[in-house]
Amino acid sequence: IDPLYLGGLQFSQIPWHAWTAMLIAWSIFMGFCYALMFFTALLFRKQWIEREALAFPLIEVPLQMVEVEKEGQHPPTAAFWGNRLMWLGFGLALFFHVFKGMNSIWPDWPIFPVNTFNGVSITFPDQPWNAIPKVTASIYLGGIGIAYLLTREISFSFWFFFVIYLLEYAVAGMLGFPIAGMHKSGIGSRPDFIIYQSVGGWLMMGLLLFWTAREYLFRVGKAAFTNNRTDADEPFSARFMVFGFILSFAGLVGWSWFAGINIFIALIFFGIYLIVSLVLTRTVIEGGFMFPQPPFLALETMMGSGLGYNAVGAANLTKLSFIQPSIMVDMRTNILPAFLHVMKISKEIGLDRKNLRRMLLCCVAAVVVAFGVTIVTSIYALYSTGGLQAYSWFSNGAAQNSLKSTASAITTGYPVDPGNILWIVIGGALVFAMMAARSRFLWFPFNPLGYLVAAAFPITNLWFSFFMGWAIKSLIMKYGGSDTYTKVRPFMIGLILGNAMAMMLWMIIGFYTGTQIKYWPA
């Protein structure tokens, strides 16, 4: 333990034998998680890609990079790579990000207020507005580019519902509820009346996603159990998809049971994990939200709104507290959106069933290789450099926080609050009402995805960039029309690519210099 945090060991000195049993056990667990995401993607592929024809805005960048002007022409023409506006956006983002990174090496180096947490802070000193927490308006060039590619309905909803979320604090203060004294929960420690609205919204959205896909899922399930042929364009048979999904989910529950977790508690926990993964994926493939994260925690939800602490128990809670931060806190690591993006790209470039199956198997191989490389490099980096010198959230904060909340629940208990159940119902009703309105009224301007992410950590940093992207696109569409929008689009794609290139550059420099260079994934 000491050298893990103090460092100084060579590769051959690392006590790999002490890690063997743990790594094997957790590799099996993560294998079931990845398999569940893979088979879930297969089951929802046709519904989301073909039947609902979702936008998948994040694939527009790679598709533009390989687009050709004439059929059969290869390599890609100058339509994209020769576009001067694209290179202008690329150079602008690269310059600002490289300029900012210099400050991490030389503290006296000046810094531009872009791609940084340290944006313009907004505070409200007077009552009841002082109940609103400090708001930061930050500029992320990649976030502006992504927002420009979205529909205005979605980009508007992302920043609008964040403003509504802030106003809820002020309304609570006006009604005499002391925000400072309220019980707080979730990843960002928000008041319960906000967190449990999100819980209700996410659960309702998950149920609606299953409901809208019910016809196709039922048909695939029937084909799997009767051994009938599924659709000709499916990369795998119905039996393979359905039984793969069932065995993966059963594997997670069985692994938990072997670890000493009650089966009923495990079923609820992984049921929440599956629903959250689906809703999170929807925000990515329909809303282009590149930094997905739920605002609530599954264990707190289970105890505070349904089962209560006594039903979960100290043993189950402690063991699940090791699982929860691995798969349900920072869910950028969830690969369900990645599998669906691959399937959508395959459709756009015209891959047939056989080649799509090959592509997906290559993705599985890539996950296995990346998983193995990550294990070795992570352990080696900690033992050579030391956890005390590493990224503090990874080696310290996140590791402690999960067990601190568990210790608090064991010490004080976590009773069911009927008020939380009421807020869950309100959140679910709002999402249901918005989905119903969107299906019936073409003029309805709100997308419930904005409501779902309003209380999560990522939007607190990205909201202003989404606002800027929405405002720029709205002004261009109003005064320049669709032709001007199309002409400006390569510039916005350039911002995204330049941002990504600068991130990779500083990661490589930081690796070889041992310098922590903070960057942001927008």
C-alpha positions in Angstrom: 0.0 0.0 0.0 2.8 2.5 0.9 4.6 2.3 -2.4 1.3 2.5 -4.3 1.0 6.1 -2.9 4.6 7.0 -2.5 5.9 5.5 -5.7 9.6 4.8 -6.6 9.2 1.2 -7.8 10.4 -0.2 -11.1 8.1 -2.4 -13.2 9.8 -5.6 -12.0 9.4 -4.5 -8.3 5.6 -4.1 -8.4 3.9 -6.8 -6.3 1.7 -8.2 -9.1 1.0 -11.3 -7.2 -0.9 -9.2 -4.6 -3.2 -7.9 -7.4 -3.9 -11.2 -9.2 -7.0 -12.4 -7.5 -8.6 -9.0 -7.4 -7.8 -8.2 -11.0 -9.2 -11.5 -12.2 -12.4 -11.1 -10.2 -13.0 -7.5 -11.3 -12.1 -8.3 -14.9 -14.9 -10.9 -14.9 -17.3 -8.3 -13.5 -16.3 -5.7 -16.1 -16.6 -8.3 -18.8 -20.2 -8.9 -17.9 -20.8 -5.1 -17.9 -19.3 -4.6 -21.3 -21.2 -7.6 -22.6 -24.5 -6.2 -21.3 -23.8 -2.9 -23.1 -22.9 -4.8 -26.3 -26.1 -6.9 -26.4 -28.3 -3.9 -25.3 -26.9 -2.0 -28.3 -27.8 -4.8 -30.6 -31.3 -5.0 -29.3 -31.9 -1.2 -29.7 -30.0 -0.8 -32.9 -32.9 -1.1 -35.3 -35.3 0.9 -33.2 -33.1 3.9 -32.7 -31.1 3.9 -36.0 -33.8 2.9 -38.5 -37.2 3.2 -37.0 -36.8 6.5 -35.0 -33.9 7.7 -37.2 -32.2 9.5 -34.4 -29.7 12.3 -35.3 -26.4 11.0 -33.9 -24.8 14.4 -34.2 -21.4 13.3 -32.9 -20.8 11.1 -35.9 -21.1 14.1 -38.2 -17.4 14.9 -37.6 -15.9 11.5 -38.6 -18.4 11.2 -41.6 -17.3 14.6 -42.9 -13.7 13.5 -42.6 -14.1 10.6 -45.0 -16.7 12.1 -47.3 -16.0 12.0 -51.1 -17.5 14.2 -53.7 -17.6 11.5 -56.4 -18.7 7.9 -56.0 -15.7 5.5 -55.8 -13.2 8.3 -55.4 -10.5 7.6 -52.8 -8.8 9.1 -50.8 -11.3 11.8 -49.7 -11.3 14.9 -51.8 -10.6 18.5 -50.7 -14.3 18.9 -49.8 -13.4 18.7 -46.1 -9.6 18.6 -45.8 -9.2 21.5 -48.2 -11.8 23.7 -46.6 -10.2 26.9 -45.3 -12.9 27.6 -42.7 -12.4 24.2 -41.2 -8.6 24.8 -40.8 -9.4 28.3 -39.4 -11.6 26.8 -36.7 -9.0 24.0 -36.1 -6.2 26.5 -35.8 -8.1 28.8 -33.5 -9.0 26.0 -31.0 -5.5 24.5 -31.2 -4.0 27.9 -30.5 -6.1 28.7 -27.5 -5.7 25.3 -25.9 -2.0 25.1 -26.5 -1.7 28.7 -25.1 -3.6 27.6 -22.0 -1.6 24.5 -21.5 1.6 26.5 -21.3 0.4 28.0 -18.0 0.5 24.5 -16.4 4.2 24.3 -17.2 5.1 27.9 -16.7 2.8 29.6 -14.1 3.7 33.1 -15.3 2.4 32.3 -18.8 -0.8 34.3 -19.5 -4.0 32.4 -20.0 -7.1 33.0 -22.1 -10.5 32.4 -20.4 -11.4 29.5 -22.7 -11.5 25.7 -22.1 -11.1 26.2 -18.3 -13.2 25.8 -15.2 -12.3 29.4 -14.3 -14.8 31.2 -16.3 -16.9 34.2 -15.3 -18.4 33.6 -11.9 -22.0 34.9 -11.2 -23.3 35.3 -7.7 -26.6 36.7 -6.4 -26.2 38.5 -3.1 -29.8 39.5 -2.4 -32.7 37.4 -1.1 -34.2 35.2 -2.3 -31.7 35.0 -5.2 -28.8 34.3 -2.9 -30.2 30.8 -2.5 -28.9 30.1 -6.0 -25.4 28.6 -5.9 -22.5 30.3 -7.7 -22.8 30.0 -11.4 -19.8 29.9 -13.8 -20.1 30.9 -17.4 -17.2 29.2 -19.2 -16.3 29.1 -22.8 -15.5 25.7 -24.3 -14.8 25.9 -28.0 -15.5 22.3 -28.7 -18.8 22.6 -26.8 -19.8 25.6 -29.0 -19.0 23.5 -32.0 -21.1 20.5 -30.8 -24.1 22.8 -29.9 -24.0 24.2 -33.5 -24.4 20.7 -34.9 -27.4 20.0 -32.7 -31.0 20.9 -33.5 -32.0 24.2 -31.9 -34.6 22.4 -29.9 -32.0 20.3 -28.1 -29.3 23.0 -27.7 -32.0 25.4 -26.4 -33.3 22.8 -23.9 -29.9 22.1 -22.5 -29.2 25.6 -21.3 -32.8 26.6 -20.7 -33.5 23.8 -18.2 -30.3 24.6 -16.4 -31.6 28.1 -15.8 -34.9 26.6 -14.6 -32.9 24.3 -12.3 -31.2 27.4 -10.8 -34.5 29.2 -10.4 -35.8 26.3 -8.3 -33.4 27.3 -5.6 -34.7 30.8 -5.6 -38.3 29.6 -5.5 -37.5 27.3 -2.5 -36.0 30.3 -0.7 -39.1 32.4 -1.4 -41.3 29.7 0.1 -39.2 29.7 3.2 -37.2 26.5 2.8 -33.6 26.9 4.0 -31.4 25.5 1.2 -28.4 25.4 3.4 -30.1 23.2 6.0 -31.7 20.8 3.5 -30.5 17.2 3.2 -28.4 16.9 0.0 -27.5 13.8 -2.1 -26.4 12.8 -5.5 -23.0 13.2 -7.1 -22.9 17.0 -6.8 -24.6 17.2 -3.3 -27.8 18.8 -4.6 -30.9 19.3 -2.4 -33.2 16.2 -2.4 -36.1 18.0 -4.1 -33.9 18.5 -7.1 -32.1 15.1 -7.1 -35.3 13.1 -6.8 -37.0 15.0 -9.6 -34.1 13.8 -11.8 -34.5 10.3 -10.5 -38.2 10.3 -11.6 -37.3 11.8 -14.9 -34.6 9.3 -15.7 -36.8 6.3 -14.6 -39.7 7.6 -16.7 -37.5 8.2 -19.8 -36.1 4.6 -19.4 -39.6 3.2 -19.2 -40.7 5.2 -22.3 -37.7 4.0 -24.2 -38.6 0.4 -23.5 -42.3 1.1 -24.3 -41.6 2.7 -27.7 -39.4 -0.3 -28.6 -41.8 -2.9 -27.2 -43.0 -4.1 -30.6 -39.6 -4.8 -32.0 -38.2 -6.2 -28.7 -41.2 -8.5 -28.4 -40.7 -9.7 -32.0 -37.0 -10.4 -31.4 -37.7 -12.2 -28.1 -40.3 -14.4 -29.8 -37.9 -15.2 -32.6 -35.2 -16.1 -30.1 -37.3 -18.6 -28.2 -38.9 -20.1 -31.3 -35.7 -20.1 -33.3 -37.2 -18.1 -36.1 -35.1 -16.0 -38.4 -34.8 -12.3 -37.5 -34.5 -9.4 -39.9 -32.1 -10.0 -42.7 -30.0 -6.9 -41.9 -29.4 -7.8 -38.3 -25.7 -8.6 -37.7 -26.5 -11.4 -35.4 -29.3 -13.8 -34.8 -32.2 -13.1 -32.4 -31.2 -16.0 -30.2 -27.6 -14.6 -29.9 -28.8 -11.1 -29.0 -31.5 -12.1 -26.5 -29.7 -14.9 -24.7 -26.5 -12.8 -24.7 -28.4 -10.0 -23.0 -30.0 -12.4 -20.4 -26.7 -14.2 -19.6 -24.8 -10.9 -19.3 -27.4 -9.5 -16.8 -27.5 -12.8 -15.0 -23.8 -12.8 -14.8 -23.7 -9.5 -13.0 -26.3 -10.6 -10.5 -24.5 -14.0 -10.1 -21.1 -12.3 -9.6 -22.7 -10.1 -6.9 -24.3 -13.1 -5.2 -21.0 -14.9 -5.2 -19.5 -11.7 -3.5 -22.1 -11.9 -0.8 -24.7 -9.4 -2.0 -28.4 -10.2 -1.7 -29.9 -11.2 -5.1 -33.0 -9.1 -4.7 -30.8 -6.0 -3.9 -28.5 -6.8 -6.8 -31.4 -7.1 -9.2 -32.7 -3.6 -8.3 -29.2 -2.1 -8.4 -28.4 -3.5 -11.9 -31.9 -2.7 -13.1 -31.2 0.9 -12.3 -27.8 0.6 -14.0 -29.4 -0.7 -17.2 -32.1 2.1 -17.2 -29.5 4.8 -16.5 -27.2 3.4 -19.3 -30.1 3.6 -21.8 -31.1 7.1 -20.9 -27.6 8.3 -20.8 -27.0 6.8 -24.3 -30.1 8.6 -25.5 -28.7 11.9 -24.4 -25.5 11.2 -26.3 -26.9 9.8 -29.6 -29.8 12.2 -29.8 -28.5 15.2 -28.0 -24.8 15.0 -28.7 -24.0 15.4 -25.0 -20.4 14.4 -25.0 -20.0 14.4 -21.2 -22.8 12.2 -19.8 -23.3 11.7 -16.1 -26.4 11.1 -14.0 -27.0 13.6 -11.1 -28.0 10.9 -8.6 -26.5 7.8 -7.1 -28.2 4.4 -7.2 -27.6 3.4 -3.6 -28.9 6.7 -2.3 -32.0 6.4 -4.5 -32.7 2.9 -3.3 -32.4 3.9 0.4 -34.0 7.3 0.3 -37.0 6.6 -1.8 -37.9 3.0 -1.6 -36.1 0.3 0.3 -34.6 2.3 3.1 -31.3 1.5 4.8 -32.5 -1.4 6.9 -33.7 -3.3 3.8 -30.3 -2.8 2.0 -28.2 -3.6 5.1 -24.6 -2.7 6.0 -23.0 -5.7 4.2 -24.8 -5.1 0.9 -24.3 -1.4 1.1 -20.5 -1.7 1.7 -20.0 -4.2 -1.2 -22.1 -2.2 -3.6 -20.1 0.9 -2.7 -17.2 -0.6 -4.4 -19.2 -1.4 -7.5 -21.1 2.0 -7.8 -18.2 4.3 -8.5 -16.8 1.8 -11.0 -19.8 1.9 -13.3 -22.3 4.6 -12.2 -20.5 7.8 -11.2 -18.4 9.1 -14.0 -20.3 7.4 -16.8 -18.1 8.7 -19.7 -16.7 5.2 -19.4 -20.0 3.6 -20.4 -19.5 2.1 -23.9 -23.2 1.6 -24.9 -23.1 4.9 -26.9 -19.9 3.9 -28.6 -21.4 0.6 -29.9 -24.4 2.4 -31.3 -22.3 5.1 -32.9 -20.3 2.3 -34.6 -23.6 0.8 -35.9 -24.8 4.2 -37.2 -21.6 4.9 -39.0 -21.7 1.4 -40.5 -25.1 2.2 -41.9 -24.2 5.6 -43.2 -21.2 4.2 -45.1 -23.2 1.2 -46.4 -21.7 -1.8 -44.7 -23.7 -5.0 -45.2 -24.6 -7.4 -42.5 -21.4 -9.5 -42.8 -19.1 -6.5 -42.6 -21.1 -4.9 -39.8 -20.6 -8.1 -37.8 -16.9 -7.9 -38.5 -16.8 -4.3 -37.4 -18.5 -5.1 -34.1 -16.2 -8.0 -33.4 -13.3 -5.6 -34.0 -14.8 -3.2 -31.4 -15.0 -6.1 -28.9 -11.4 -6.9 -29.5 -10.4 -3.2 -29.1 -12.3 -3.1 -25.7 -10.4 -6.2 -24.5 -7.0 -4.8 -25.6 -7.7 -1.4 -24.1 -8.9 -3.0 -20.8 -5.7 -5.0 -20.5 -3.4 -2.0 -21.4 -5.3 0.2 -18.9 -4.8 -2.2 -16.0 -1.1 -2.5 -16.6 -0.3 1.2 -17.2 -2.5 2.4 -14.3 -0.9 0.2 -11.7 2.6 0.9 -13.1 2.0 4.7 -13.1 0.8 4.6 -9.5 3.7 2.5 -8.2 6.4 4.4 -10.2 5.1 8.0 -9.6 2.9 7.5 -6.5 -0.7 8.1 -5.9 0.0 11.2 -3.9 1.4 12.8 -7.0 -1.3 11.5 -9.3 -4.6 13.0 -10.3 -6.1 13.6 -6.9 -9.7 12.7 -7.8 -8.7 9.4 -9.2 -6.3 8.3 -6.4 -7.9 10.0 -3.4 -11.2 11.9 -3.7 -13.4 9.4 -5.5 -11.9 6.5 -3.6 -12.7 8.1 -0.2 -16.1 9.7 -1.0 -17.8 6.4 -1.9 -16.9 4.9 1.4 -17.5 8.1 3.4 -21.2 8.1 2.3 -21.5 4.4 3.1 -20.0 5.0 6.6 -22.4 7.9 7.2 -25.4 5.7 6.2 -24.3 2.9 8.5 -23.8 5.3 11.4 -26.9 7.4 11.1 -29.2 5.2 9.0 -30.9 6.4 5.8 -34.7 6.3 6.3 -37.2 6.5 3.4 -38.4 10.1 3.0 -42.0 10.2 1.6 -41.2 13.7 0.1 -38.6 12.1 -2.1 -41.2 9.8 -3.6 -43.4 12.8 -4.3 -40.5 14.5 -6.2 -39.9 11.3 -8.1 -43.6 11.3 -9.3 -43.3 15.0 -10.2 -40.1 14.4 -12.2 -41.6 11.4 -14.0 -44.8 13.3 -14.8 -42.9 16.2 -16.3 -40.9 14.0 -18.6 -44.0 12.1 -19.6 -45.9 15.3 -20.3 -43.0 16.7 -22.4 -42.7 13.5 -24.4 -46.4 13.5 -25.1 -46.4 17.1 -26.1 -43.5 16.5 -28.5 -45.4 13.7 -30.2 -48.5 15.8 -30.7 -47.4 19.4 -31.2 -44.8 20.4 -33.8 -44.3 23.8 -32.2 -43.4 22.4 -28.8 -39.9 23.8 -28.1 -38.6 21.7 -25.2 -36.8 18.4 -25.3 -36.8 16.4 -22.0 -33.2 15.5 -22.4 -32.3 19.0 -21.2 -34.4 18.5 -18.1 -32.7 15.2 -17.4 -29.1 16.6 -17.3 -30.0 20.0 -15.7 -28.9 18.9 -12.2 -25.8 17.0 -13.2 -22.3 18.3 -12.9 -21.3 18.5 -16.6 -24.0 21.0 -17.6 -22.8 23.4 -14.9 -19.7 23.9 -17.0 -21.1 23.5 -20.5 -24.4 25.4 -20.3 -22.9 28.7 -21.5 -21.2 27.1 -24.4 -24.5 25.4 -25.4 -26.1 28.8 -25.1 -23.5 30.4 -27.4 -23.8 27.6 -30.0 -27.6 27.9 -30.0 -27.5 31.7 -30.2 -24.9 31.6 -33.1 -26.9 29.0 -35.0 -30.2 30.9 -34.4 -28.8 34.2 -35.7 -27.2 32.6 -38.7 -30.4 30.7 -39.6 -32.5 33.9 -39.2 -30.3 36.3 -41.1 -28.2 34.1 -43.3 -30.5 31.1 -44.0 -29.6 27.4 -44.4 -26.9 28.1 -47.0 -24.9 30.3 -44.5 -25.4 27.6 -41.8 -23.9 25.0 -44.1 -20.9 27.2 -45.0 -20.2 27.9 -41.3 -20.5 24.3 -40.3 -16.9 23.3 -41.3 -15.6 26.1 -39.0 -17.5 24.6 -36.1 -16.2 21.1 -36.9 -12.7 22.6 -37.0 -13.2 23.9 -33.4 -14.1 20.3 -32.3 -11.1 18.7 -34.1 -8.6 21.4 -32.9 -9.8 21.0 -29.3 -9.4 17.2 -29.5 -6.0 17.5 -31.1 -4.7 19.9 -28.4 -6.1 17.5 -25.7 -4.1 14.6 -27.2 -1.0 16.8 -27.5 -1.0 17.8 -23.9 -1.7 14.3 -22.7 1.4 13.1 -24.5 3.5 16.0 -23.2 2.2 15.5 -19.7 3.0 11.8 -19.8 6.6 12.4 -20.8 7.2 15.4 -18.6 5.3 14.1 -15.5 3.2 17.3 -15.5 -0.5 17.4 -14.8 -2.0 19.5 -17.6 -5.7 20.0 -17.0 -7.9 19.8 -20.0 -11.6 19.6 -20.6 -13.3 17.1 -23.0 -15.4 19.8 -24.7 
